[in-house]
Amino acid sequence: MKKLLSVVLLLVLFIGGFFIYLKAAPPLVTGTIEKSEDNRSVVIEIGNKGLKDLKVTSVRINNNANPKDVKIQVSNQQKDLAALTDGRGEAENLEGIENISISKGTNPEEKGTGYRLIVSYDEGIHNVHIKYRYFGILFNDTVEIE
């Protein structure tokens, strides 16, 4: 009986420690932030420093408002994501947030697979609230737009 209790206690401590670690060091990382002159469109480089893929579940702006448009741009090429247009000035490789998982080991500071969150709204954007799931846990991250 004591052996079983010890195993259960160790398991609870391990899971609790892992949960605390995840909350203390969230996996979503942001890089360069670009914005339009009128602050109605924002492009944020994002990545995942975690151990498994993460899933963006929702994006809100300012005081929890729904943005007009939210897309994620994906590139597996080693070139600047800003240059990925189709020749007409429109961005290539745009997907809805529901269609993309951010791969593990992607860092906006390193070249390789890159992700950009593209958000637009009818008014100026001052902050972007990103909700995502990682290991089944819901995280919130706020990016301030200066």
C-alpha positions in Angstrom: 0.0 0.0 0.0 2.8 2.4 0.9 4.5 1.6 -2.5 1.4 2.5 -4.4 0.9 5.7 -2.4 4.5 6.7 -3.1 4.1 6.0 -6.9 0.9 8.1 -7.0 2.5 10.9 -5.1 5.5 11.0 -7.4 3.2 11.0 -10.4 1.2 13.9 -9.1 4.4 15.8 -8.3 5.8 15.1 -11.8 2.6 16.2 -13.5 2.3 19.3 -11.3 5.9 20.2 -11.9 5.5 19.8 -15.6 2.4 22.0 -15.6 4.2 24.7 -13.6 7.1 24.6 -16.0 4.8 25.0 -19.0 3.1 28.0 -17.4 6.4 29.6 -16.5 8.0 29.1 -19.9 5.2 29.2 -22.6 6.3 27.8 -26.0 5.0 30.6 -28.3 7.7 33.1 -29.2 7.3 36.2 -31.2 9.8 38.0 -33.5 9.6 41.0 -35.7 6.4 43.0 -35.7 5.4 45.0 -38.8 2.5 47.3 -39.0 0.8 49.5 -41.6 1.0 53.3 -41.4 -2.6 53.5 -40.0 -2.1 50.5 -37.6 -5.0 48.7 -39.2 -2.9 45.7 -40.3 -0.2 44.0 -38.3 2.2 41.1 -39.2 3.8 39.3 -36.3 6.5 36.6 -36.7 5.7 33.6 -34.4 7.3 30.4 -33.6 7.3 27.4 -31.2 10.2 26.6 -28.9 8.3 23.7 -27.3 8.5 20.0 -27.5 5.5 19.4 -29.7 3.3 21.4 -32.2 1.0 24.0 -30.8 -2.4 25.1 -32.2 -3.6 28.7 -32.3 -7.2 28.6 -31.4 -8.2 32.3 -31.5 -6.9 35.8 -32.1 -8.5 38.9 -30.6 -7.4 42.5 -30.7 -7.5 45.6 -28.5 -10.2 45.1 -25.9 -11.1 41.5 -27.0 -12.6 42.5 -30.4 -12.8 40.2 -33.3 -10.4 41.1 -36.1 -11.6 41.7 -39.6 -9.2 39.1 -41.0 -6.7 36.7 -39.5 -4.3 34.5 -41.5 -1.1 32.6 -41.0 1.6 32.7 -43.6 3.9 29.7 -43.8 7.2 29.4 -45.5 9.6 26.4 -45.7 12.1 28.4 -47.6 15.2 30.1 -46.3 14.3 33.6 -47.4 12.6 36.6 -45.9 8.8 36.0 -45.5 8.1 39.6 -46.5 9.2 38.8 -50.0 6.8 35.9 -50.4 4.2 37.5 -52.8 2.6 36.2 -55.9 3.8 39.0 -58.2 0.6 41.1 -57.7 1.7 42.2 -54.3 -0.5 39.6 -52.5 1.0 37.3 -50.0 1.4 33.6 -50.8 0.9 30.6 -48.5 -1.9 32.2 -46.4 -4.0 29.9 -44.3 -6.7 30.3 -41.7 -5.6 29.7 -38.1 -7.8 26.6 -37.9 -5.8 25.0 -40.7 -2.3 25.4 -39.3 -0.3 24.0 -36.4 2.9 25.8 -35.4 5.7 23.2 -35.7 8.0 22.5 -32.8 11.5 23.9 -32.9 10.6 27.0 -35.0 12.1 30.2 -33.9 11.5 33.6 -35.7 15.2 34.5 -35.2 16.4 31.4 -37.1 15.9 31.0 -40.9 14.0 27.9 -42.1 10.3 27.2 -41.6 8.7 30.5 -40.6 5.2 31.6 -39.6 3.7 35.0 -39.7 0.4 36.0 -38.1 -1.4 38.6 -40.2 -4.2 40.5 -38.6 -6.3 43.3 -39.9 -9.1 45.5 -38.4 -11.2 48.5 -39.3 -9.5 50.6 -36.6 -6.0 50.9 -35.2 -4.6 47.8 -33.6 -2.9 48.4 -30.2 -2.5 44.8 -29.0 -3.1 41.3 -30.3 -4.3 38.5 -27.9 -3.3 35.0 -29.1 -4.9 32.0 -27.5 -3.3 28.6 -28.2 -3.3 25.0 -27.1 -0.2 23.1 -26.1 -0.2 19.7 -24.4 -4.0 20.2 -24.0 -3.4 23.4 -21.9 -4.9 26.7 -23.1 -2.4 29.6 -23.1 -2.9 33.3 -23.7 -0.2 35.6 -25.0 -0.6 39.4 -25.6 1.6 41.2 -28.1 1.7 45.0 -27.6 1.9 47.0 -30.9 3.7 50.3 -30.4 
